[in-house]
Structure formats: structure tokens, C-alpha cells
Amino acid sequence: MDEPRLFLLGTQGPDPFFYAYKEPHVYQWGFAIHSKKCGEFMYALLKDEEIPFSYKAGFVCHQILDGIAHRFIGYLENDARHKKREMTIDKAIVRKFLNRSFSKVKSWKVFENMHLTPLSRRMMLIIAKVYETRDIEERYFEHSVQMMCNVLKKLYNNFYFKHFLAYIVNILTLGIKNYLPLFPYILPHDILNEKKREWMDTIAGKKRNESFLEILERTIVEAIHALKTLREGKIPDIVDMNFQNGHKTTRAKVETCSEGV
């Protein structure tokens, strides 16, 4: 990739919007892109000539991973358990493939001090077109990325100390304020399901026994195929996939974005 940091930012997909948690008018776009008009949004994103290819490629990877892996994570569980599973899987992957402690991964540093004003403008323009709204500002996406950096730094700088604080808060509030899912200290046994135990696919409503590593391998194969198609100047079929459940969506035509927000 020509711009690795933009690619990595793209792999975050719509998730940066979730970090603007104190601003519902910004936060909502994380949910919207994940579940509504997914094909329309992705088509408009990939057709936009002003958005760098590296960012588009990363975004496609996020969509594919979400659509396939959410079945394993159990998307229909409540948010806390969903977040806990994602965090523990992240920690297990970092340990298995990078042989590093999760506490030493400073992910926010990748995205610090990025000049995102042009990208933010294009992103918000696409959202305005696809979701037919004027209740947006050009800065929303850039602001969300800045918030993501701030939150990740506050949470995971001095990881073990923050885990200890979360443990104390949990005890003092009798579990009412439980932030421990954000700090996976001890990995659950076989969190990646390498022993091939049965698990319930909450989306399809049937039992499966894939390991997360097999799911990840399938995701990589799909992503490579999609990126080759994208590199050829064509739109991969998989962009019509719903981020949340992997179902194919029906895409309506969206005009090319050419106006200001």
C-alpha cells in the first residue's frame, strides 16, 4: 500500500464514529454505516476519486471481517460482552502472531497527527448523499478519529494500572460500573476455539465449530480477491454485504458526490 497509515485507518471502518460517544449526532453514523444502506455507502466510497486507494482498501477489509467474524463473536449479545470478546480476541491474536503483550501495543500512535481534513470532507459528503441528511459538518470524521486516539491513549497507556483501577471501581460500585471488559487481563481458555468446539452462530441460528483462525483465513482470502478487483478499477460484489450480519443487501443507485456538505 502506498499510504500504510491511511490503509490502517481504513481498517477501522466506521468505528471511529463510536468514539464520539458524547455527541450522539456524530456517534450515530457508526451504527448507520454498519447496518443501513451498506452497499450504497461502500459504492459511493469506492467510486470517489478524491479518496486515496489505501483508505478504500482498508475499509473493504473492515467490512469483510465484520460481516464474517461477527458470527463468531456473537453480535446479538449485549454491547459489553461483544466488546469483551473483541478485546480478548485482539489480545490473543497479538500474542499468537506478534508474540507481544497487548499492553505494549500503542495502537493510537498510528493515527496521531494525521492530516485528515480532505478525507473528512469527502466522508461526510458521502454520508450526506447516501443517508440524505444535512445534519452534518465536514469536521465530524476527523474529530471522531482524534477522539479515537484520545480514548485509546487514556484507556491503554499504562494498561495494567488502568486494569487495577477498573477492578477497584467494579468492587466499590458492586459491579454497577464494570469497565473490566475493556481490559482483558487473563485470556479465557481457548478463546480462538482452536480445539474446534461447537458454538452457536447467533445470526444463522445454527451450530458451527470453526476456529477464529479459520474464520480469519477465510476473511483474508475474501479480502485479497476484493482488493484485486478494486485494483482493476472494478467494484467487488462483496461491498453489498451488511457489516453486522454478513447478509447481502440490495443497493440503490447513489449519485456521484461532487458538492460540498
N, C-alpha and C positions, 0 to 999 in steps of 0.2 A: 504494500500500500504506500502511496506517495506521502500521505499525511497520517502517520500512525496514531497521533493523539486524536485526530478527528474520527478515525475508524473506531477507536476505543470509546469515544463519546457516543458514536452511533450505536455501539453495542448496548448502551444504556436504554435505547429506545425512548419511549415516552416517560420513563421512570423519573427523570429529573423533576418533572412537574409535581410529583408526590412530595418533594422536599419543601415545597412552598405551602406547608401544611397549615400555616396561619392565615393563608389567603385563599379561601375557597374558590374564588373566581379564577385563580391560576391552577390550583390543585385539581380542579375538575377535568382539565384537559388530559391528565394522566389516565383517568378512567375512560374518558370518551374515546381516545385513540385505541385503547386496548380492546374495546368492546363494540363500538359503533362505527359504521362506515369504514371498516378497516381497509378494504380493498380500494375504496375511493381515496382515502388518505395516502396509502402507500403508492398508488398510481401517480397521484399528484406530486408526491415527494420525489419519486424516481424520474419523473419527466421534467422536473425543474432543472434547467441547465445552469442555474446560478448556485446550486448546492453541490459541493465537492463530492466526487465519486466515493472517496474513502468514507465519508459520513453515511452516504446512502448504503454502502456495502455493510457497514456495521449495524445499521438499523434493520436491514433484512435479516442479519444473523440473530438479532434480538427477537424479531418476530417469530422466526423458525424455532428457536429454543423455547420461547414461551409457549407456542402452540403445541409443541411436542412434550416438553418436560412438565408442564402444569398437571398433566395426568398423574405423574408420579408424586408430585408434591401434594396433590390433593387440594385443588383450588377451591372446592366447596367448603373447606374448613374455615373457621373464623380467621381473621387477619393475623392475630398473634401467632397461632400455630403455623400459618402459612409462612410468615416471616421467619419463625424459628427454624422451620425446615430448610428454607432457602439459605439461611445463615449457616446452619450446621453442614449443609451440603457444600457450600462455598469453602468452609474450613477444611472439610475432608478432601476436596479437590486440590486445594492449595498444599495440603500436607502430602498427598499422594504424588502429585505431578511436579511440584516445585520443591518438595522436601523443606518447606518453611513453615514456621509458626504463623498462624493467622494474625497474631498480634504485631508481627513485623511487616505486614503488608500495608503500606500507606497509600491506599488507592486514590485518595483525594488529590495527591500531588500530581497525578497525571493530568488533572483538569484545571489546576490552578493557573491563573493569569493567562487564560486563553482569550483571544480577541474574537468574540462571538457575535458582535453587533450585526454584521451582514447575514449570518446564518439565522440569528434570532428573528430578524425581519422576515426572511423567507419562510421560516417555520410558522410564524404567526399569520402570515399571509395565506399559507396553505390551509391552516386551521379555519381562518375566516371564510375561505371559499368552500371548503368541504362541509363544514358544520353550519354554514350560513348564519354567521354571527358578526356583530360589530363590537361586542363587549370584550375587546382585547386591545392590548398595546404591543408595540414591536418589541419591547424590552422583556416580555414575560418569560421567554425561553432562556435568555441569557441570565436573567435574575434567578430562575429555577436552578440552573447549573451552579451559579455562585452559592445558592442556598445548599445544594447538594454537597459541595466542597466543605462548607462551614459545618454542616451537620455531621458528615463523616469524620471530620477532624475532631470535633467535640466528642463524638462517641468513641472513636477508636484510637486516638492518641492516648498513650498510657492505658492500654487495653485492660490489663489485669487490675489496675486501681479502679477503673470505671466498673469493672465486673464486681469488685468488692463493694463499691458504693451501691450498685443496683441490688446486691444481696442484702445489704443493711436496710435499704429503703423498703424492700419487699417484706422483711421481718417487722419493721416498725409500723408499717401500714397494714399488717396482717394480710398481705397479698393483694390489697386493693390496687396498689401501684406496683405492678410487676414488670420491670424492664429487663429482667434476666434473659428473655428470648433474644434480645438484641446482642447478647454477649455469650455466645456458645463456648463455654469453658471446657467442658468434657464432652467428647463426641459420643452420641448414643451408639450402642453396639450395631455394627454393620449398617450404618446409615445409608451407604450406597447400594445395599442389597446385593452384595457380591455373592452371597450364598443362595441367591435365587429363590427367596421365599415368596409366597403368593401375597399380592397386595391388591386392594380394591381400586380400580380405575373409576373414580367418582364421576367422571364425565360420561364414559361409555356405559357405566353400570355393570361392569364385569370384572372378573378376577384375571390378573396377569402376574407374571413372575420375572419380568425384565429387571436387570440391574440398572442403576442410574448410568453406569458406564456404557451399557449397550444403547441406552436412550441418547446419551451424549454422542456416541459414534454415529447413530442414525441422523442426529441433528447435523453433525459435521458433513456427512455425505450430502444431505439436502442443501446445506449452505453452499458447499462447493459448486454444486450443479446450478444453484440460483445465481451465484456470483459470476459464473462463466457466462450464463445467459445475459446477465446485466452488462458484463464487459463487452458483449457482442452488440450492445445497443438495444436489446430487447427487454421487455418486462417479464420476469419469471411468473409463472402461473401461481406460485405459492403465495404471492402477495395478497391474494384474496382470502387468506386464512385469518380467522379470528384469533387474536393474541391469547385470549383467555382459555379457549377450549379447543382450538385447532380445527374447528369446523369451517368448511368453505362458505364464504359469504357471496351474496350477489352484488356485483359492483354496478353502480350507476355512473353515467358519464359526468365528469367534472371538467370544467373549462380550465385551460392552462392559466396559471397565475401570472398576471402581468401588472396588476395595480398595487398601489400602496395600501397599507392597513388603515 
